[in-house]
Amino acid sequence: MDNIHQFVQKSDVNAAALAIFGIIGATVVAFKVLSFLKLLFDVFLRPGINLKKYGAGRGGWAVITGATDGIGKEFAFQLASKKMNIVLVSRTESKLAAIGAELEQKYNIETKHYAMDFAKGADSDYQALQQLLSPLEVTVLINNVGTNHEMPTPFEQETDTIIKSIVEININAAMRMTKIVVPQMVSRKNGLIINLGSFAGLVPTPFLSVYSGSKAFLSSWSQAIGAELAPKGIHVQNVNTYFVVSAMSKIRRASMLIPMPKPYVQSVLAKIGTSGGASTPYTMTPYYSHAIANWAIDHLFSRGFWVQQNYNIQTDIRKRALRKKEREAANSKKL
Ligand SMILES: NC(=O)c1ccc[n+]([C@@H]2O[C@H](COP(=O)([O-])OP(=O)(O)OC[C@H]3O[C@@H](n4cnc5c(N)ncnc54)[C@H](OP(=O)(O)O)[C@@H]3O)[C@@H](O)[C@H]2O)c1
């Protein structure tokens, strides 16, 4: 009789344990399903903040770093098409002047430009920029300029010059530009700061360690200043970007996962204030396939799994890049 009683008690405990695990499992799955539905809502249905809030059509200025190619150039054209005045900043004076003239003629807006090499981190350049920007009503800052390792490289073999230029361009330029424009945004209680983040900042990327670390900095810093500046009316958004066709990505053909700069920037500007696939605050992943990839990284498998995937991908890219270098060296010897 005692044995039967114990058996009944044990199976009651087992059933209760199973029910608890079942409830926990169902809750976890329900949260994941809900977060995926929110992603679909953000990416396909929810409208972003209208750029009129940031002075589009009312004399507001957008400052764009790295504005003469790729994603930055596309921001310049799309913001100009929404009647924002534009300040273009990158290295090449001739490209800056040509793009400025094209924007003015095409969209009937005002432009200004300043040529500087962010890698130099020269105080004189930032002072000149401060003077250029102080009389303007700067309402939007696109911290877009960025640089990467020339190829996937083990950290200890990377040159000091490349390490220094990644830190100077990807980290210091964003902070210094932000420091220049934030005081006037605060005084007007209005502003938008967009930082061009990367999936390399979301998942540490072996062999691109300094680039990856710089984008992780950008992600963390964007969240911190995003919280500081929100009560002052300034919206900060780290844009989590997977690959986009550009000179930097060295990818020439678009695919489902790799858009051209035009649709990519369209997705960013249409979705200001939404998060898309990103689950970190003050962060957005607006492009639909990037959003799904971001969601998968955040919700499926461990972070260690994704780091190992990056290790495998970059090892393969490094092998191919080294073989290409060898071929080029052999060809140049033949000439
Ligand atoms: N493309 C991607 O797949 C991808 C993925 C994730 C994140 N991102 C991020 O998106 C941003 C833009 O990348 P992108 O692919 O559009 O780059 P890109 O096509 O190579 O364009 C870079 C722009 O920055 C300027 N620039 C480069 N070095 C500079 C320097 N030292 N000082 C001043 N200006 C400089 C270039 O003009 P000049 O040469 O005339 O100076 C050009 O206008 C970067 O922050 C990047 O990390 C890109």
The ligand as an SDF file (V2000), in Angstrom:
LIG
                    3D

 48 52  0  0  0  0  0  0  0  0999 V2000
   28.9260   48.5030  -47.0400 N   0  0  0  0  0  0  0  0  0  0  0  0
   28.6810   47.6030  -46.1160 C   0  0  0  0  0  0  0  0  0  0  0  0
   28.5050   46.4040  -46.3870 O   0  0  0  0  0  0  0  0  0  0  0  0
   28.6050   48.0290  -44.6680 C   0  0  0  0  0  0  0  0  0  0  0  0
   28.2050   47.0810  -43.7110 C   0  0  0  0  0  0  0  0  0  0  0  0
   28.1190   47.4700  -42.3770 C   0  0  0  0  0  0  0  0  0  0  0  0
   28.4060   48.7700  -42.0140 C   0  0  0  0  0  0  0  0  0  0  0  0
   28.7930   49.6600  -42.9600 N   0  0  0  0  0  0  0  0  0  0  0  0
   29.1480   51.0180  -42.5320 C   0  0  0  0  0  0  0  0  0  0  0  0
   28.5360   51.9860  -43.3720 O   0  0  0  0  0  0  0  0  0  0  0  0
   29.3680   53.1370  -43.4580 C   0  0  0  0  0  0  0  0  0  0  0  0
   29.5450   53.5370  -44.9070 C   0  0  0  0  0  0  0  0  0  0  0  0
   30.1670   52.4720  -45.6020 O   0  0  0  0  0  0  0  0  0  0  0  0
   30.1840   52.3720  -47.2030 P   0  0  0  0  0  0  0  0  0  0  0  0
   30.2360   50.9320  -47.5140 O   0  0  0  0  0  0  0  0  0  0  0  0
   29.1260   53.2040  -47.7780 O   0  0  0  0  0  0  0  0  0  0  0  0
   31.6230   53.0160  -47.5180 O   0  0  0  0  0  0  0  0  0  0  0  0
   32.2230   53.4840  -48.9160 P   0  0  0  0  0  0  0  0  0  0  0  0
   31.3130   53.1840  -50.0470 O   0  0  0  0  0  0  0  0  0  0  0  0
   33.6140   52.9590  -48.9600 O   0  0  0  0  0  0  0  0  0  0  0  0
   32.2710   55.0950  -48.7640 O   0  0  0  0  0  0  0  0  0  0  0  0
   33.1070   55.6760  -47.8310 C   0  0  0  0  0  0  0  0  0  0  0  0
   32.9170   57.1870  -47.8420 C   0  0  0  0  0  0  0  0  0  0  0  0
   33.7120   57.7330  -46.8030 O   0  0  0  0  0  0  0  0  0  0  0  0
   34.6900   58.6360  -47.3320 C   0  0  0  0  0  0  0  0  0  0  0  0
   35.9110   58.3820  -46.5810 N   0  0  0  0  0  0  0  0  0  0  0  0
   36.6160   57.2300  -46.5220 C   0  0  0  0  0  0  0  0  0  0  0  0
   37.6840   57.3880  -45.7240 N   0  0  0  0  0  0  0  0  0  0  0  0
   37.6440   58.6550  -45.2770 C   0  0  0  0  0  0  0  0  0  0  0  0
   38.4780   59.4100  -44.4220 C   0  0  0  0  0  0  0  0  0  0  0  0
   39.5900   58.8850  -43.8950 N   0  0  0  0  0  0  0  0  0  0  0  0
   38.1610   60.6930  -44.1550 N   0  0  0  0  0  0  0  0  0  0  0  0
   37.0640   61.2580  -44.7230 C   0  0  0  0  0  0  0  0  0  0  0  0
   36.2260   60.5870  -45.5260 N   0  0  0  0  0  0  0  0  0  0  0  0
   36.5240   59.3050  -45.8060 C   0  0  0  0  0  0  0  0  0  0  0  0
   34.7760   58.2750  -48.8180 C   0  0  0  0  0  0  0  0  0  0  0  0
   35.1000   59.3950  -49.6330 O   0  0  0  0  0  0  0  0  0  0  0  0
   36.6080   59.8190  -49.9860 P   0  0  0  0  0  0  0  0  0  0  0  0
   37.3060   58.5640  -50.4000 O   0  0  0  0  0  0  0  0  0  0  0  0
   36.4910   60.8470  -51.0400 O   0  0  0  0  0  0  0  0  0  0  0  0
   37.1350   60.3750  -48.7020 O   0  0  0  0  0  0  0  0  0  0  0  0
   33.3530   57.8590  -49.1100 C   0  0  0  0  0  0  0  0  0  0  0  0
   32.5580   58.9990  -49.3280 O   0  0  0  0  0  0  0  0  0  0  0  0
   30.6670   52.7870  -42.7270 C   0  0  0  0  0  0  0  0  0  0  0  0
   30.6370   53.3000  -41.4200 O   0  0  0  0  0  0  0  0  0  0  0  0
   30.6410   51.2770  -42.6640 C   0  0  0  0  0  0  0  0  0  0  0  0
   31.3660   50.7560  -41.5760 O   0  0  0  0  0  0  0  0  0  0  0  0
   28.9000   49.3250  -44.2750 C   0  0  0  0  0  0  0  0  0  0  0  0
  1  2  1  0
  2  3  2  0
  2  4  1  0
  4  5  1  0
  4 48  2  0
  5  6  2  0
  6  7  1  0
  7  8  2  0
  8  9  1  0
  8 48  1  0
  9 10  1  0
  9 46  1  0
 10 11  1  0
 11 12  1  0
 11 44  1  0
 12 13  1  0
 13 14  1  0
 14 15  2  0
 14 16  1  0
 14 17  1  0
 17 18  1  0
 18 19  2  0
 18 20  1  0
 18 21  1  0
 21 22  1  0
 22 23  1  0
 23 24  1  0
 23 42  1  0
 24 25  1  0
 25 26  1  0
 25 36  1  0
 26 27  1  0
 26 35  1  0
 27 28  2  0
 28 29  1  0
 29 30  1  0
 29 35  2  0
 30 31  1  0
 30 32  2  0
 32 33  1  0
 33 34  2  0
 34 35  1  0
 36 37  1  0
 36 42  1  0
 37 38  1  0
 38 39  2  0
 38 40  1  0
 38 41  1  0
 42 43  1  0
 44 45  1  0
 44 46  1  0
 46 47  1  0
M  CHG  2   8   1  16  -1
M  END
$$$$
